[in-house]
Amino acid sequence: MTGYPDHPRGGRGTGHDGARFTLPVIVACLMLAASGGMQVACATARHGAPVGRHGARGGARRLPVMTHVPAHWRQHGLASWYGSGRQLGHATASGEMFDPGALTAAHRQLPFGTRILVHSRRTGRSVVVRVNDRGPYHGARIIDLSLEAARQLGMLGMGMTQVDLLPMLDDEEEVAGAPR
């Protein structure tokens, strides 16, 4: 049966096709109701939170934003870059307009205005960026860099690279550098 009106049966089933799809749906609903998963499913639909494998809500846990950055703070992980299209003309989380030519970055926890040294483990280059946005919220990335910061690190062709993040003290001034 094709389901098209010009088919000899006119899109009507024989009566058995509907039961084949209805029964599993009813069984799944009964299992959800019996296990208590219905409340989680309904709460998820109301609040838009993703549900994990075992009914846990929240998917990626969002850590609170720091009020200040300790001098000993360090972070290592994946960096990506953004800003080649959709972000142009839009405000960042700090309220300023996104500028792909500025040395800025998005970080989940660091306070806005924090300057951090980003050192690429692959290219050996470093750049100082200012946090003015929140993110990244995809995968295991720790920072999203502006187009210019990514260019100075030599990571445009890669998309992502391993980096070390170090806080910049007020008396330190460093710009993008050659390999150490």
N, C-alpha and C positions, 0 to 999 in steps of 0.2 A: 504494500500500500504506500502510495506516495504522499497522501495528505492534500493533494491538489483537488480543487472542486471539479475539474474536468475528468478526474479519475472515475472509473465505473462505480465505485462506492461513494464518490463525492466527498472524500475526506473523512468518512465515518469509519470507525473501527468495527471489529467483529464483536466487541464486548469484552474480549479477553485482554486486549492491549492496555486498557485503563487499569485493570487490576494488577497488571505486572508492574506498573510504576507507582500505584497508590499504596500498595501493601508495604513496601520498604519505607515509604515516608511515614506511614502511621506507626510502624514499629520503631523507627528512629525517634519520633516524637514521644512515644511511650517510654522509651529508654531514657531520654533526656529528663522527662518529668520524674521518673522513678529515682534517678541518680542525683537529683538536685541541680543538675546542669541547666535546667530551664531558667532558674533565677539568674545564673551567670550570663546566659545567652540574652535574656531580656535586659539585664543591666548594661551589657555591652552594647546592645542596640540603642538603648537610651543615651548612653554617655559616649559612644563612639570609641571605646577603648578596645584594643585588640585582645583576643583571648589566646593564651598559650596552649601548649599541648595538653596540659593537665587541668585546664580550667582557670589557670592563674590569669589575672587581668594585668594590663599595662604594657605588655611587650617589652620595649626597651625602657629601662628604669632611668628617669631623669634625675640627675643629682642637683642639689641646690647650688645656686650661684654663689661664688665666694665673695666675701666682703673685702678681703685683701689677699694678696698673694704672699705667702711666706717666702723668705729669702732662699730657703733650701728646696723649694718646690721644683720638680723636674717632671717631664712627661716624655714618653717615647711611644711612637706608633705610626700609623698611616696618615699621610696628609693628601688631600685632593685640592683641586682648584675649581673655582666657579666664576661666572660673570661674562659669558660670551653671548648672552641673549636675553633670557627672561628677566634677569635682574636689572637690566638697564632701565633707568627712570623710576625705579621703585625704592622705597625707603628701607633701610636696614632695621634691625631690631632696636638699635640705639636711636633711631629717628633721622639720621642723616641719609642723604641720597647715596645710593651705591655708585662707586666710581671704580671701574676696572683698572684704571691707571694708578690708583693709590696703593700704598703698601698697607693693606688691611687684611683682616682675617675674621672668620667666624669660629667661635669656641663655645662649648656647652656651658662651662662653669666660670671662666675667668671674667672678672668685672670689665665693663666697657671702659676703654681708654688704656687698658693694660698693654704695655709694650713687651713683646717677647721676641727672643732670638730663635729663629727657626733654622736648624742646621740639617741639610740633606745628607743622609748617610751614603747615598748613591753617588752624588756629584761632588760632595765635599764643600759645596757653597753654603753660605749663610745669608740671611736677610732678617732685618728687624721689622716686625709688623705691629700694627695697633689693632686690638680687638674692638670691633664695632658691630658685630652681628652674632646671632646664635646659630648653632649647628656644628658640625654636620649631624644629621639624624639617620644616615644610611650606613649600614654595615658597621665595621669596627674602626672607622676613621675618627681621629681625634681633633682634626682641624681642617677647615676649608680656607684656602688662600685666594686672594684676589688674583686676577690675571697677571698683573705686573709682578707681584711677589713670586708667582709660579715661574714666570719668565726668568726672573733673576736667579731663581734656584736651579734653572735648567730642567724643569720637569714638565713642560708643556706637552711634549710628545708622549710622555709616560702616562699622564692622567693622575696617577698616584705614586707616592714614594715613601720610604721610611724616613722619619725625621726625629730629631731631638728638640724639645722645647725647653727653653731656659728663660726665667724672668729677667728683665732688664732693670737694673737699679737706676735711679734718677741721674746719678753722676756718670753713668756709662753711656757712650754714644758709639754705635757701630753700624755700619751700613753693609750692604751686600759685599761679600768678599770672595776672593779666589779660594781655591782649595787650600785647606790648612796643611 
